[in-house]
Structures are given as C-alpha cells and as structure tokens.
Amino acid sequence: MRVWLLHSNEPTLPLLLDRLQVPNGTRLPVQLESTCIIHWGCFQPQRQEQLTLQPVKSQLRAAKPEKASALLKLHGIQSNWKSEGQRFSYEYRIPVFHLQALSVFQKQSAVFYGTQLPPSLPKSEEGGFEELSIETLSYHAVRSKREAVKALYALGLDYGVVHIGVRPGGELVVLEIQAAPQLTERLAELFADAIHQFAEELDASYIGKEVALLGADPEFLLRDMRGKVTFASKFLTKDGPVGCDAIVLPSFRKIYPLAELRPEPSVEVDQLANQLYRTMQMASRRITDDTLEWVAGGMPVQGFPLGGHLHFSGVWLNVELLRTLDNYLALPLTLIEAPTTGRRKPKYGFLGDYRKQRHGGFEYRVLPSWLISPKVTKGVFALAKLIADHYRLLPSRPLQDVSVQEAYYTGDKLAIRPLLPALWNDLVRLPTYRKYERWLVPLKAMLLKMDAWDEQQDIRRKWQIGPYHRKEESSVHS
C-alpha cells in the first residue's frame, strides 16, 4: 500500500480509523515504504521529500479566516466566515476528498418578506442538513459542488468539509472550511471510501505506464472592420471538428459568439499541430466572409473571454498533475500574455481549473487561447505533453507562495520572470526533453524576453490561412 495516514488522535478520528484499511498512526515508521502521506490535522511535521495530501502549511493558513478569505478572493471566490444575520436560499455542506465532492448535504431556508411563512414552504428542522441524491442535484447544488472543490484547491488543501451559502440572488459564499473535519458516522464512511479509492488509483498509476494522449479545443473570435464581434454561430454549428461555443449571460441565456477548433488528439506534438491546422482550413472554408478578422488570446474584445483548453487522456487526473501544470505551464505562459489577456481572470483562467470528460480523460481549462501563432501553439503542446508524461519528476511549486499567486492573477511579469530559469532547468533534466526541444527552445526565448503576443492581430496571417496565402498541404510552419 502506497498510502499512510498520519494523525494526532483528533477527537472524532476513531470513526474513520475503524473503517480504514490503509496504514496509519501518530508517527511514521523509520522505514517508510509508502509513496504518499495523508496528513489528518496539522500537528505533525511534514517531510518535504514525500508526496503529501493536506500540507500542514496549507492547513494552518486555512485556519486563519482573514488569510483564507483573502486567498479565496484572489481566486474569485466569495467568502464570509461571519454568517450571522445573512440570508440564504440554501446552505450546503460538502465533503471533498482529492478533487471529488463525496456528497451534498442541504439545508433549505425560506427567503421571504413578511411575518408569516408561506404555506408552500415547510419549516426546516433546527440546524438540520439532509443528504441529497447525487443523481438528482439542483442547479445550485451542482454549482456549490464545483465551488467547494475549487475553494479547497485554492487554499492548497486536498480534502475537507466546505459550508456554502446561496444568496437570494444566486451568489455563492463560502461560510466555513473544516480542514480536519468533525466526523459523523456518515462522513467517516464517505472519507474512508474516498481514501481507499485514492490508494487504489495511486497504485494503478504506478503499475501502468502512463503516456499522455493530448487534445485541444482552442477558441477564437470573428471581428468585423468596426471592431464588433460577429457571432460564430452565423457560420458554424455547435458540433463537429469546427464549431461554435457558448457564453452564458447573467440572465442565464446562452449565446454562441465563439469559434472553437476540435482537432483529433494525438500522442505526438507535430501530429496534433497538423490536425489543428486542418481544422483551421475547414473553418476558413465555412466562414465565408474574408473581411472578418480572426483574433485569439485571453480577451481581444472586452466581454468575450477566450480559452485554450487542453485535453489529457491516458494519465491519471490527480492533484499533483494539476499543480504541476499550473506551475510549469500556466505560470510561465503569463510572461507572453498581452495586457488584455488577464482580463479573463479570475472568473476564467483560475488555477487548477479542470473538467472531467465523458471519454475518461480531463480538460485543463486554465490557459487563454494560445492560437496566436504556430510557434506559441506548438510550444504549449510540447510543454503540456512533457509535463503530463513526467509530472512526478517536477517538484518545484512557486505558486505555493501567495505573492506568486498574486503575480499570476495580476500579470506581474517582473515578479514571475526570475522564477523561469529554475523551472526550465527541471524541464531540461527530463528523459524526453530532447524530443521536444525544437518547439520548446523558441517558446523559452519568448518567455525570457517577456515578448507579449498581439491579441489584436489576425491569427490567419501567421498560420498562413486564406486570404493570407492559403496552403493546402497539412504541414504547419512557424
């Protein structure tokens, strides 16, 4: 078994230990064979060389409401540890372990004006939360599940119980986070099952040889000569290798202004780039108005955020892989963003943003649309592939420092630039770095120069897509 649970005999912990089948104790054995240590509580020293869930430093920070609130705000999460006097339509308690909401417990409140409770709204039991069926969750419950996972990740935590309130206007507010949860019989059952599942997945990831299959669905906008956006839905359908994608308005109405490319995935960087180029050619044939500019980046037009989502299959979705992508891909890429790119943060582009896919892989949603040029695109593909194949050999975590997180969200290149050499030295030492060097060296040069991309330039020029010298062959040139 590769997992060891280290604890300090917290008051309700026996409920968990009675169900637990992984090694555990108040002290680590001298000869520790486990790969991962799960800290339960923050009264034990942390071994830096070990893979750790629930780092002690993150637990201590989360225990201080002011610091926790400031950090959550940085990630775009509302919080208020003093919930007295606030009115909520719903409240949720959500246990989370390793990127997974284990269940949802709901308390519904009656929000009304007047002195009497309307007969259609039954009274709730005093302080009572009822467990919901995961299969039939309401809209607010689903949103709260995602917010709970996001909040723990933002605080550097890997498990906990998150208390969320839904205001009458629909806003979500984090009211409390228990990093060392007060367990009940049901919570102990949920956490024990989750720990066993994590241990099995960790074992399987070491036994099987993981090779990342890489895909993507970058977005771009169509802009007319007046600088106005022409909706992609005018030319493209929702489905297929070239389609349109939605933005949800505050009224919850969907519009489809974004064009999206969906190339066939590949384990090879050059093949994926060629597949992407073919989808651009297809888009050129379907978007029949050549006067429209194609623009990419983060937010080339105010109010229209763009993403450069990467898809991973064949690798285990786990918190270390996400944090490695954040530190070695998202953080360095900030060095070549335009001043307008950061406008999408933190609502979009927040660290650790991911979505599971039906096919079993996952989508890394942090990056802006890197379609700016073939050089940037292939550099991003190569870096993503290298990280996914060797993330366990990449230990640096500058984003553990709150000041570095602030630099990421504010686009402070001068603060991020000194971090690049050490990160890149880690990459150079990886077994397959040489295979991707021809794409990584040009990207590194741009990062070192902090050479900002131009979000206002028509991307077809650098991709040599008509009317800028249309090419029919499949090979992509810088």
Order of alpha helices (4+ residues) and beta strands (2+ residues): beta-alpha-beta-beta-beta-alpha-alpha-beta-beta-beta-beta-alpha-beta-beta-alpha-beta-beta-beta-beta-alpha-beta-beta-alpha-beta-beta-alpha-alpha-alpha-alpha-alpha-alpha
